[in-house]
Amino acid sequence: MLDESSNPITGVTVQLKNGSTSTTTNATGNFSISVPDRNAVLVFSYVGYENFEAVAGRDNLLIHLKARNNALEDWVRHTKKGERNRWYG
C-alpha cells in the first residue's frame, strides 16, 4: 500500500467488501488477509485518502492510494464550559 509518492502507508484498513474480515497494513505497507475466493473484493480505506476497491484475484497487489483534496476539515466545538476543542475529521 503506497501513497502517490510511492511511500508505504501504515494502518490502511483492508476489508472484505460486504464482510467482517479485515486487517491493516504494516510499517512497510504490506498486509495479508484470507478471502473466500479470488473474485472477492477488497476495500482499502485510510483517513485523508480516497477509498479504493480491488478484486483479490492475484497473490500480490500493488496499490497507490490517492489523497483527497479536502482530506481534513477543521471543526471547532464549544463545550459547556466555554472551552474550545479542535476536532479533525
N, C-alpha and C positions, 0 to 999 in steps of 0.2 A: 504494500500500500504506500503510494508515494503522493507527494503534493505536486503542483505544477512545475516546480523546480527540481523534481526528482529526488527530493529529500524524504526519507521514511517518516511516516506518521504513526506515532504510538497511540494506542487507545481507541482506534476506529472500531465501532461496533459492526460486527458481521453477523447478520441474522438470516435464517432460513425464512423466505417470504411465506407468510400465512402459517408460520410455525412458531414454536417456542425455543427452538435450538438457536443458541447464539454464542459468540466468543468475541474477543477483542484482539487487535493486533499488538504484537510485542514491540520492543525498542527498535527493531530493525524493520518494522512494518509487515512482518510475516504473521500468518495465522494458520490454524488447522481447524477444520470443522467436519463433522460427519453429516452426510446428506443421504436421503433415501434413494436417489438415483442421479444420473448425470444430467438430467433435464431440470433438476431443482434450481430455483432462482435464489440467489443471494442478494441481500440488500446491505449496502455499506453506508453508514452514517457517522458523521462527526460534526461537532459544533463548528460553525463557520464555513462549512463546505456543503456543496450540493449532494443530496443522496444519489447513489449510483446503484443500478441493478445489473447483475451479470448471471448468465447461466453457468452452473458449476462444472459443466462438461469437460473441463481439462484439469489435469493434475496441478498445473501451475498457472496462476492468473497474475498478470502484471497490470495493475490498475492505478491510474492517476486521478485523484480527486480534484475537482475544480472548486476554487474558493468562491463563495457567494459575494456579490457586490455589497450587500447590506448585512454582512455577517453578524455584527454585534450592534444592537441598538441600545443606547444608554437610557435607562429608566430611573427616575428618581421617585422614591416613595417617602411620604411623610408619615411618621409614626405618631401615636397619640401624644408622645412626649415632645413632639416638635423636632425630633432628631431627623436628620436626612440620611437615608441609606441608599446607596447606589446599587442597582441591580443590572445585570447584563443578561441578555437572552435573545 
